[in-house]
Amino acid sequence: MDTRAARPFSFSFNTSDYRILLMDQDQGRLYLGSREYLVALDMHNVNKEPLIIHWPASAKRKGECQMTGKGRQGECANFVRLIEPWNRTHLYTCGTGAYQPICTFINRGWRAEDYLFRLVPGYVDSGKGKCSYDPKQENIAVLIDGNLYAGVHIDFMSTDAALFRTMGGRTAIRTEQYDSRWLNEPVFVQIQQIPDSAERNDDKLYFFFREKSLDSSGGASPSVLARVGRVCLNDEGGQKSLVNRWTTFLKARLICSVIGEDGVETRFDELRDVFIQPTQDERNPMVYALFTTAGSVFKGSAVCVYSMADIRNVFNGPFAHKHGHNYQWTEYTGKIPYPRPGTCPGGTFTPGIRSSKNFSDEAVNFIRAHPLMIHPVYPIHRRPLVVRTGVDYRFTALVVDQVDAVDGRYEVLFLGTDRGTVQKVIVLPKDPTNMEELTLEEVEVFRVSPVKTMKISSKRQQLYVSSDAGLTQVSLHRCGVYGRACSDCCLARDPYCAWDGESCSAFTPSTKRRSRRQDVKHGDPLRQCRGFNAKVEKRLRETVQFGVEGSSTFLECQPRSPQASVKWLFQREGKRKVVRWSSYILGNVKGISLNQSDAGLYHCLATENNFKHTVARVALRILDRDIVLALTAQDEDEEPKTLQAGPQQQSSLHRQKKRFLKDHIFHVCRFGKWYLM
């Protein structure tokens, strides 16, 4: 894995739990929250001197927190969990406050050049309903017109979870308390305003979460369910029932599953991340959702993409109802009250109703008992876009970029993992009914530490990645890793890159140079690189590798493209033949036991899309085992028993061989075998 383009930033102060909470494209600032610190970084170069605010919980509060039995794992501190823009000059921020959430304002100035970043002195606000008490509990929040909407646990014991609206001078409003039909031990993932029509009164807030299933005791039902929920922004609660409660709250299940060749369905129920990709129509963004399997034994991850049209169709469909002697979920077939539950007051279908307080008692009572839709939301094409099963890692974070290439527009997915890497993936149409998923590259951004949050800036062509270990900045286009050959650049099928006649370099659609070569859809170098491929073969250097007779060595060949298949050819006296490896194989590294007959020239041949080219040439030379063992003995004065010569000749030969081995070969002896390093 290539880490050269990763630009890690490590902080000089003692903190942890870094989360990218806000990306300000206008000021070019990246705002991070961590344990007791707020950090403002330059988006162009995160290694530039940051602006830092130390915001700890008070010593008194930390002591009170520890008295309650918390703090064994360092939770009695102020973990920053919210940074939202308030106006042009100020941000609003909240933290856990050592199990007593607190909020305040940050003055960040008019421009980034002001280098202003400080807390507003003397102002502290309660964070209840805005930020969770427990730093292990995830919360989501968004500021809209001075109102803060948050999915949050609002009590010390984390037993009361709610979708809350506070601030803005309006009455606080929330989901029904302690009603598992509404929320059942939810974990909040994402929240965003999405308009439903040209009528602003129809604007809704969509939020994504996972929750414990009410039917998980049955065995066949999943223990966790992925959900999409929504409320109307202008909901004021009910007049008699659902007072200060949402009267428009609805939720539906998100399905993401794949059926294997054996007919068994693998369900991905643990919703982990959601990325909402804007389109030209603000009412119809694409919803990319990242899931993992719920079990601890079988590891699997998937990305499913949903259309807002499908989500709205489910919310406009039938409601779920528990009925019958088994108390099973069935479709509600009774009378639906007017206005239809879930519609907004003063909207397209209710122009005469000014407020949710004017909803009929029948409508309010119905939604209180029926917040769930019976039909789930299925992904586009009813299958995942990306699937990983049978691997030793899970995806943890997701962002998506739209990239214009010569042959069309493509979605490139960046997927963070729990082993500290980021995979760059593209999904291409293979035929009218099937898609082809390609991993363009995988970059190790942190050693072992799982990726926590990611933000992407198409404007700056940068990806920002956080974990407990810190923050890393990675360029979206890393064309140099594909090599200088036209064929390698074409086979990479990376829409960010094209061959410019000399090397693989960043592609911009406005470039008019005729020598640009790019073929994302097909990756066909035979067509794109005609006349250039032979030059690469001639330019390929031959490397010399030494091995010791009777021991083992590795022949390594790393094709530029992860999709390439590799085979080795052995050349002697001008003839080549395919090598049939009898010993173990580790990726594209071939381990072989050496004999004198193995000496010769090896060619690594990579094949992809019917295009074959030599990736490496290795001249393998075999050294006599007895001589090597004798000459690598620790005592240089010890007479090599295998050398039949006089003392002076032996000493001279010994020194020459020692010098030869020192200059040309480096060995490490492990488990009785020689490995060339």
Summary of the structure (lengths in Angstrom):
residues: 677
radius of gyration: 31.0
end to end distance: 17.6
largest distance: 113.1
contacts: 2138
relative contact order: 0.07
helix: 13%
strand: 40%
